[in-house]
Amino acid sequence: MPRAFPHRTLAVAVTALAAVLPLAPAAHADGPAARPAAHQPALPRISTAYELPGDRVYPEGIAADPRTGTLYAGSFADGTVYRMTPGHRAAEVLLPAGTDGRTTANGLKVDAEGRLWVTDSTAGVSVYDPRTRRLLARFDVPGQTARFVNDLVIAPDGSAYLTDSARAVVYRVTPHQLARARAHGGHAVLTPHFDLDDALDPHGPGTYTLNGIVADPSGRHLLTVDMTGGDLYRLDLASGGIRRVALHGGDLRLADGLELRHGTLWAAHNTGNAISRWRISADGRTARQERRFTDESLQVPTTLIRRNGTLYVVRSQFDKGGPLGDGTPQAPFTVAAVTGI
């Protein structure tokens, strides 16, 4: 989700696009579930999995360590990174606000070595050892032109790919580049690996575009979403080719974070308060929407991950005194558990 505390460009764009079709509300763990009609699938179930300390958290990203099950979430408001342990409802602060000069935490990912990657929309990405809380390396976008480093994914070969919502490019950090940065002071620059500016439909000046990004487990391609245009794009890692995925049964407007597992793609539609599920073809060239539901209790979901059949969904509350609206957020900020979608 693009940063908009100092300005409202994204808020205007997102409001104009908020045309998500409302379907039947999901069932809540703390309330009676409506009985679905015989021809309808069971309603998804939403409950609170974790609580994040602080009254102005506005969480954005989430990541899981595949080896331990530990989850991490980041504060869009001040850059705090939280650690969530299975079996413990309350999260703990791993990296306090302002750590290493970061003023925000957007996308988060844990790589195969257990390193935690944290994007800062205003600068680039930082790589940490979460066991020691030590900064291992930092990659920044050079120059002063507009940038919004948003989400990231770790590909099967260990390379990190990061979307820039303001520039419509995808950066890459290879394992070799990470090792070189660590050997030479820990700092390096981000350079574009894919440029989607010509591939996207035309948008107005200052429009935020690329957001969530996932990697096919085969290592052949990436998928990334244009949240404004509602399109999905396939990025070929061998040839560098960029092509629009043919979507059937819906679109991906307002799509923020993505999760891909075994040919199924889930998307969090932020101000639409929706989650959609898609079936991706083996070659990544087509996608069919299988299900979509909306529920206000998702509280502007910005991203999601799937663990053991459960989606863990970040409830950002960006529209309650955050970057997308005035008001007072509901405390505590939480991460939801969603099943049945």
C-alpha positions as CSV (number, residue, x, y, z in Angstrom):
1,M,0.0,0.0,0.0
2,P,1.6,3.3,-1.0
3,R,2.5,5.7,1.8
4,A,0.2,8.7,1.9
5,F,0.4,10.2,5.4
6,P,1.9,13.5,3.9
7,H,-0.4,13.6,0.9
8,R,-3.7,12.1,-0.4
9,T,-2.9,11.1,-4.0
10,L,-3.4,7.5,-3.4
11,A,-6.5,8.1,-1.3
12,V,-8.2,9.8,-4.2
13,A,-7.2,7.1,-6.7
14,V,-8.3,4.3,-4.4
15,T,-11.6,5.9,-3.6
16,A,-12.4,6.3,-7.3
17,L,-11.7,2.6,-7.8
18,A,-13.7,1.3,-4.9
19,A,-16.2,-0.6,-6.9
20,V,-15.7,-4.1,-5.5
21,L,-19.0,-6.1,-5.8
22,P,-20.2,-6.9,-2.3
23,L,-21.0,-10.5,-1.8
24,A,-22.4,-12.3,1.3
25,P,-20.6,-11.3,4.5
26,A,-18.2,-13.8,6.0
27,A,-19.1,-15.5,9.3
28,H,-17.2,-14.3,12.4
29,A,-15.8,-16.5,15.1
30,D,-17.5,-14.3,17.8
31,G,-20.9,-14.2,16.2
32,P,-23.6,-16.5,14.8
33,A,-22.9,-17.7,11.3
34,A,-25.7,-17.4,8.7
35,R,-26.7,-20.7,7.2
36,P,-25.7,-20.7,3.5
37,A,-28.2,-21.8,0.9
38,A,-27.7,-25.4,-0.2
39,H,-26.2,-24.3,-3.6
40,Q,-23.7,-21.9,-2.0
41,P,-20.3,-22.7,-0.5
42,A,-19.8,-22.3,3.3
43,L,-19.0,-18.8,4.3
44,P,-15.4,-18.0,5.3
45,R,-14.7,-17.6,9.0
46,I,-12.8,-14.7,10.4
47,S,-11.2,-14.5,13.8
48,T,-8.4,-12.5,15.5
49,A,-5.1,-14.4,15.5
50,Y,-2.6,-11.8,16.8
51,E,-2.7,-8.4,18.5
52,L,-0.1,-5.7,17.8
53,P,1.0,-3.4,20.7
54,G,0.5,0.4,20.1
55,D,-2.3,2.7,19.3
56,R,-1.0,4.0,15.9
57,V,0.4,0.9,14.3
58,Y,-1.3,0.8,10.9
59,P,0.3,-2.5,9.9
60,E,1.0,-3.2,6.3
61,G,3.2,-6.2,5.6
62,I,3.4,-9.8,6.9
63,A,5.9,-12.6,6.5
64,A,6.5,-16.1,7.8
65,D,9.6,-18.0,8.6
66,P,8.9,-21.3,6.9
67,R,11.3,-23.2,9.2
68,T,9.8,-22.1,12.5
69,G,6.3,-20.7,11.8
70,T,7.2,-17.4,13.4
71,L,5.3,-14.5,11.7
72,Y,6.5,-10.9,11.3
73,A,4.4,-7.7,10.7
74,G,5.5,-4.2,10.0
75,S,4.1,-0.8,10.9
76,F,3.5,1.5,8.0
77,A,3.3,4.5,10.4
78,D,6.7,4.3,12.0
79,G,8.7,1.3,10.8
80,T,8.3,-0.9,13.9
81,V,8.6,-4.6,13.1
82,Y,6.7,-7.1,15.3
83,R,7.3,-10.8,15.9
84,M,4.3,-13.2,16.4
85,T,4.9,-16.6,17.8
86,P,2.3,-19.5,17.3
87,G,0.4,-20.0,20.5
88,H,0.9,-16.4,21.7
89,R,-1.8,-13.9,20.9
90,A,0.2,-10.8,21.8
91,A,3.0,-9.8,19.4
92,E,6.3,-8.4,20.6
93,V,8.4,-5.6,19.2
94,L,11.4,-7.0,17.3
95,L,12.7,-3.8,15.7
96,P,11.5,-0.5,17.3
97,A,10.3,2.5,15.4
98,G,13.1,4.3,13.6
99,T,15.5,1.4,13.7
100,D,18.4,2.1,11.2
101,G,16.6,5.3,10.1
102,R,13.6,3.5,8.7
103,T,10.4,5.5,9.0
104,T,8.0,2.8,7.6
105,A,7.8,-0.9,7.0
106,N,5.9,-2.1,3.9
107,G,6.6,-5.5,2.4
108,L,8.3,-8.2,4.5
109,K,9.7,-11.6,3.6
110,V,11.9,-14.2,5.2
111,D,14.3,-16.0,2.9
112,A,15.6,-19.6,3.1
113,E,18.4,-18.6,5.4
114,G,16.0,-17.0,7.9
115,R,17.0,-13.4,7.0
116,L,14.2,-10.9,7.3
117,W,13.7,-8.4,4.4
118,V,11.9,-5.2,5.2
119,T,11.0,-2.6,2.6
120,D,11.0,1.1,3.4
121,S,8.8,2.8,0.7
122,T,10.8,6.0,0.9
123,A,14.2,4.4,0.4
124,G,14.7,0.7,-0.4
125,V,15.0,-2.5,1.5
126,S,16.9,-3.6,4.7
127,V,18.0,-7.2,5.4
128,Y,18.1,-8.3,9.1
129,D,19.2,-11.3,11.1
130,P,16.0,-11.6,13.3
131,R,17.9,-13.6,15.9
132,T,20.3,-10.9,16.7
133,R,18.3,-7.9,15.3
134,R,21.4,-7.0,13.4
135,L,21.2,-5.1,10.0
136,L,23.1,-7.2,7.5
137,A,22.7,-5.0,4.4
138,R,20.7,-2.2,2.9
139,F,19.8,-1.5,-0.7
140,D,18.5,2.0,-1.6
141,V,17.0,3.6,-4.7
142,P,19.5,6.2,-5.9
143,G,18.6,9.8,-6.7
144,Q,15.8,12.0,-5.6
145,T,13.0,11.2,-8.0
146,A,9.8,9.8,-6.8
147,R,9.8,6.2,-5.6
148,F,7.6,3.9,-3.6
149,V,9.3,0.6,-2.8
150,N,6.3,-1.5,-1.9
151,D,6.2,-5.3,-1.8
152,L,8.8,-8.1,-2.4
153,V,9.1,-11.8,-3.0
154,I,12.0,-14.2,-2.7
155,A,12.4,-16.4,-5.8
156,P,13.5,-20.1,-5.7
157,D,17.0,-19.1,-6.6
158,G,17.2,-16.8,-3.6
159,S,16.9,-13.5,-5.5
160,A,14.6,-10.9,-4.1
161,Y,12.3,-9.0,-6.4
162,L,10.7,-5.7,-5.2
163,T,7.9,-3.6,-6.8
164,D,8.0,0.2,-7.0
165,S,4.5,1.6,-7.1
166,A,5.5,5.0,-8.2
167,R,7.9,4.0,-11.0
168,A,6.2,0.8,-12.3
169,V,9.5,-1.1,-12.1
170,V,10.6,-4.3,-10.3
171,Y,14.1,-4.3,-8.7
172,R,16.2,-7.4,-8.2
173,V,18.8,-8.3,-5.5
174,T,20.6,-11.6,-6.2
175,P,22.3,-13.7,-3.6
176,H,25.6,-12.6,-5.1
177,Q,24.7,-8.9,-4.8
178,L,23.7,-9.5,-1.1
179,A,27.0,-11.2,-0.4
180,R,28.9,-8.4,-2.1
181,A,27.0,-5.7,-0.2
182,R,27.7,-7.4,3.1
183,A,31.4,-7.7,2.2
184,H,31.7,-4.0,1.3
185,G,30.1,-2.1,4.2
186,G,26.6,-3.4,3.9
187,H,25.2,-0.7,1.5
188,A,24.3,-1.0,-2.2
189,V,21.8,0.4,-4.7
190,L,18.7,-1.0,-6.2
191,T,18.5,-1.0,-10.0
192,P,15.4,-2.0,-12.1
193,H,15.3,-5.5,-13.5
194,F,11.8,-5.2,-15.1
195,D,10.3,-1.9,-16.4
196,L,6.5,-2.2,-16.8
197,D,5.8,1.4,-17.7
198,D,5.0,0.7,-21.3
199,A,3.1,-2.6,-20.5
200,L,0.6,-1.0,-18.2
201,D,-2.6,0.8,-19.3
202,P,-2.1,4.6,-19.2
203,H,-2.8,6.1,-15.8
204,G,-2.7,9.7,-14.6
205,P,0.4,11.4,-13.2
206,G,1.3,10.2,-9.8
207,T,-0.8,7.1,-9.9
208,Y,0.4,4.1,-7.9
209,T,0.5,0.9,-9.9
210,L,2.5,-2.2,-9.1
211,N,1.9,-3.7,-5.6
212,G,1.9,-7.3,-4.6
213,I,4.3,-9.8,-6.2
214,V,4.7,-13.6,-6.0
215,A,7.1,-16.1,-7.6
216,D,6.1,-19.4,-9.3
217,P,7.8,-22.2,-7.4
218,S,9.2,-23.5,-10.7
219,G,11.4,-20.4,-10.9
220,R,10.2,-19.6,-14.4
221,H,8.2,-16.5,-13.7
222,L,6.8,-13.9,-11.3
223,L,3.3,-12.4,-11.1
224,T,2.7,-8.8,-10.1
225,V,-0.5,-6.8,-9.9
226,D,-1.4,-3.3,-11.1
227,M,-3.7,-2.2,-8.3
228,T,-5.1,0.7,-10.2
229,G,-5.7,-1.0,-13.6
230,G,-6.8,-4.3,-12.0
231,D,-4.5,-6.3,-14.2
232,L,-2.0,-9.1,-13.4
233,Y,1.3,-9.4,-15.2
234,R,3.7,-12.3,-15.9
235,L,7.4,-11.6,-15.7
236,D,9.5,-14.2,-17.4
237,L,12.8,-14.7,-15.4
238,A,14.7,-16.3,-18.3
239,S,13.8,-14.0,-21.2
240,G,12.8,-10.8,-19.4
241,G,9.5,-10.8,-21.2
242,I,6.5,-9.1,-19.8
243,R,2.9,-10.1,-20.6
244,R,-0.6,-9.4,-19.3
245,V,-2.3,-12.4,-17.7
246,A,-5.7,-13.1,-19.1
247,L,-8.2,-12.8,-16.2
248,H,-11.5,-14.6,-16.3
249,G,-14.4,-14.0,-13.9
250,G,-13.2,-10.8,-12.3
251,D,-10.4,-8.3,-12.0
252,L,-7.7,-7.3,-9.4
253,R,-8.6,-3.7,-8.8
254,L,-7.5,-2.5,-5.4
255,A,-5.4,-5.7,-5.0
256,D,-2.6,-5.2,-2.5
257,G,-0.8,-8.2,-1.2
258,L,-0.7,-11.6,-3.0
259,E,-0.1,-15.2,-1.9
260,L,0.5,-18.1,-4.3
261,R,0.3,-21.7,-3.3
262,H,0.1,-24.8,-5.6
263,G,-1.5,-22.8,-8.5
264,T,-3.9,-20.9,-6.3
265,L,-3.5,-17.2,-5.9
266,W,-5.1,-15.2,-3.1
267,A,-5.4,-11.4,-3.2
268,A,-6.2,-8.8,-0.5
269,H,-8.3,-5.9,-1.9
270,N,-7.6,-3.1,0.5
271,T,-10.4,-0.5,0.5
272,G,-12.7,-3.1,-1.0
273,N,-12.5,-5.1,2.2
274,A,-12.3,-8.2,0.1
275,I,-10.3,-11.3,-0.5
276,S,-10.3,-13.1,-3.9
277,R,-9.1,-16.5,-4.9
278,W,-7.9,-17.4,-8.4
279,R,-6.7,-20.5,-10.2
280,I,-3.5,-19.8,-12.2
281,S,-2.7,-21.9,-15.2
282,A,0.5,-23.9,-15.2
283,D,2.2,-21.5,-17.5
284,G,1.1,-18.4,-15.6
285,R,-0.7,-17.0,-18.7
286,T,-4.3,-17.2,-17.5
287,A,-6.2,-16.9,-14.2
288,R,-9.8,-17.6,-13.3
289,Q,-11.5,-16.2,-10.3
290,E,-12.9,-19.0,-8.2
291,R,-14.3,-17.0,-5.3
292,R,-14.5,-13.6,-3.7
293,F,-16.0,-12.3,-0.5
294,T,-16.2,-9.0,1.2
295,D,-16.4,-8.3,4.9
296,E,-16.0,-5.0,6.8
297,S,-14.2,-6.7,9.6
298,L,-11.2,-7.2,7.3
299,Q,-10.6,-3.5,8.1
300,V,-8.8,-2.6,4.9
301,P,-6.7,-5.7,4.4
302,T,-3.3,-4.9,2.9
303,T,-1.7,-8.3,2.6
304,L,-2.0,-11.9,3.5
305,I,0.0,-15.2,3.9
306,R,-1.2,-18.8,4.1
307,R,0.0,-21.2,6.7
308,N,-1.5,-24.7,7.4
309,G,-4.7,-23.9,5.5
310,T,-5.3,-20.5,7.2
311,L,-4.9,-17.1,5.7
312,Y,-3.3,-14.6,8.0
313,V,-4.6,-11.2,6.9
314,V,-3.2,-7.8,8.0
315,R,-6.0,-5.4,9.2
316,S,-4.4,-2.1,8.4
317,Q,-7.3,0.3,9.4
318,F,-5.7,2.8,7.0
319,D,-9.1,4.5,6.7
320,K,-9.3,5.3,10.5
321,G,-6.9,8.1,11.0
322,G,-4.2,6.6,8.7
323,P,-3.2,7.4,5.2
324,L,-6.6,6.8,3.7
325,G,-9.0,8.7,6.0
326,D,-9.7,10.5,9.2
327,G,-11.1,9.0,12.3
328,T,-10.0,6.8,15.3
329,P,-8.7,3.3,14.8
330,Q,-10.0,0.3,16.8
331,A,-7.5,-0.8,19.4
332,P,-5.6,-3.1,19.3
333,F,-4.5,-3.4,15.7
334,T,-4.7,-7.0,14.7
335,V,-3.9,-9.8,12.3
336,A,-6.9,-11.9,11.3
337,A,-7.1,-15.6,10.7
338,V,-9.4,-16.4,7.8
339,T,-10.4,-20.0,6.9
340,G,-12.7,-21.3,4.2
341,I,-11.5,-19.3,1.3
